[in-house]
Amino acid sequence: MTIRIISGITALAATMAMVSVSAAEKESSRDLSDKIVSASELKPAEGTWYGGLALFPCRYAEMPGPGHDVYGLRLGVIGARNRNVGGLDFGSVVNWADGSLDGLSLAGIATVCDSASFGIHFASCVNYAEQTVSGAELALVNCPFGMNGFQLGLVNAVREGRGVQIGVWNMAEDFSGFQLGLCNMAMSMRGVQLGLVDIITEGTVTACIVLNANF
């Protein structure tokens, strides 16, 4: 009798386990399906090109269109705007990426990117990025959200920076590294400032002439 009871309990437990596993698999499959659908809705269903050409300062007058990624070479006779760009990017006016702008970018007036990027960005007027740029920026005004690397310009301004800033006016909320310019300003800094006016708001010494440092 006892053996029958134990056997019955064992069989019931095994059945419940199989039902639970089956239900978990169905739920996992449904969750994965939902995630795939959500991802497909977020990411445009456009392809990747390995060369691009833009002739006019109009977002849709270019090959490929703005929803495409371009990796390799992009030429903008006046301006170009795509999703993610990597490689060599040449534009007589503006080089624009709605995502990342990786590689070497040479623009007549400005470079603009909306995601974290890596490489060298050169423009006569402005380098702008909504996230962090790792590499080098050279322009009259360099103003990404964050910087890891090197900036050279009349004005260099970042929220968070790591590396070297060389300019007439260097500004940062949080910076680690070296600032060289006529006026260097940082709220929080771990490093050295060298210039006519050097300000570290949260430093041991708030303001100095010629040299200031905080570690």
N, C-alpha and C positions, 0 to 999 in steps of 0.2 A: 504493500500500500504506500509506504513511504517513498519507495523508488518511483512509483507512478506519479506521486505528487511532485517530486523533484524533477522528473522528466517533463511533466506538464509545464511547470514554472520555467524550465530552461527553454522549451519550445516557444512559450509566450514571449520570453525576453528576446529570443532570437528574432521572432517576427516583428516585435516592436522596433528593434534595432534596424532591421531591413527597411521598415516603413520610414523611420527617421532619416536614414541615409538617403533614400529615394527622394524624400521631401526636400532635404538639404541640397541635393544635386539639382532639383528643379528650381529651387529658389536661387541658387548660385548661378544657374544658367540664365534665369530671368534677369538677375542683377547685371550679369555680364552683357546680356543683350541690350539692356537699358543704357549701360555705359557706352556701348558701341554706337547706339543710335545717337546719344548725346554728343559723342565725339564727332560723329559725321555731320551733325548739325552745326557744330562750332567751326569745323575746318572746311574751308571752301573746297569744292570738288574740282579744283583746277590742277593742271599739270605743272611739271617742272621743265624749264627751258635752260639751254646751255649757251644762250646768247640772246641779247635783246637790243632793240633799236627804238628810240623815241625821237620824233621829228618836231613835235609841237608842245607847247606848255599846256597840254590838256591831258587829263588823266587817262582818257580812253583812246587817244590818238597815238598808240604805241604798240609795238609787237615785242613780247606778248603783253596782254592786258594787265591791269593792276592786281588781279587776283592770283597771278602766277608767281612762282619762285624763279629767280634767275641766278644760276651758278656758272661761272666762267667769265664772260665778258658782257658788260652792258655799256652801250653808247647812248648818251642823251645829247642830241644836237642842241636842244634848248633845255629840256628837263625830262626826268624820268621818275616814275613812281610805280613800284611793284611791292610784292609782299615781303619775301626774304631775299636778300641779295648777297652773293658771296663770290669773291674773286677780284677781278679788275673792273672798276666802275668809274667811267669818265663822263662828265657832264659839263656843258658850257655854262649852265646856270645853277640848277638844283639837282642833287642826288637824294632821292627820297625812298625810304623803305618803311612800310607799315609794320614790319617785323624787325629782324636783325639786319645789320649792314656790316658784313665781315669781309676782311681783305683790305685791298688798297682802293680808297675812294678819293678821286680828285674832282673837285667841283669849282666852277667859276665863281659862285657866290656862296652857296650853303650846302651842307649835308644835314639830313634829318632822318632819325631812326627812332622807332617806338619801342624796341626791345633791347635787351642786353646784347652788346656787339663786341667784336674783337678785330683789331687791325690798326691801320693808319688812315685817319681822316684828315684830308687837307682841303681847305676852302679859303677863298680870299676874305670872306666876311664872317660867317658863322658856322660853327659846328654845334648842333643841338641834338640831344638824346634824352628820352624820357626815362631811361634806365642807365645801367652802368656800362661804360665803354672801357675795355681793357686794351691797352696799346698806346697809341700816340695821337694827339690832336694838335693841329696847327691851323690857326685862323686868327683874325683880329679879335674875335670873341669866341671862347669855348665855354659852353654852358650845358654839360650833361647833368643828369641827376647824380650820377656817381662816376668816379674815375679810378682806374688802376693802371698806373703807368706814367705818362709824360704829357704835359701840356705846355704849349708855347704860343703866346698871343699877347695883345695889349691888355685884355681882360680875361681872366680865367676864374670861373665861378662854379662850384660844385656843392652839393649837399654833403656827400661823403667821398673822401678821396684818399688814395694811397699812392705815393710816388713823388713826382717832382712837378712843381708849377713854376714857370718862368714867364714873367710879364710885368707890365706897368702896375697893374692892380690884380692881386690874387686874393680870392675870397673862398672860404669854406666854413661849413658848420662843424664838421668833424673831419680832421685831416691827420694823416700820419706820413711823415717824410720831410721834404725840404721845399720851402717857398723862397723864391728870389725875385724881388721887384721893388719898385719905389714904395708901394704900400702893400703890406701883407696883413691879412685879417683872418682870424679863425676863432670860432667860439671855443672849440675843444681841439687841442693839438698835442701830438706826440712827435716832436721833431724840432727842426731849426728854421727860423725865419731870418733872412738877411735882406735889409733894405733901409730906406730912409725912415719909414714908419712901420713898426712891427707890433701887432696887437694880438694877444691871446686872451680872450675874455675870461676864460676859466683857468688860466695859467697861474703859475706862482707869481710872475710879474705880468701885469696886464698889458702895459705898453712900454716899448723901448725904442731907442734910436739906434740904427745900424744892425743890432743883433738882439734876437730874443729866442728863447728855447724853453721847452717844457717836455718832461719825460715821466 
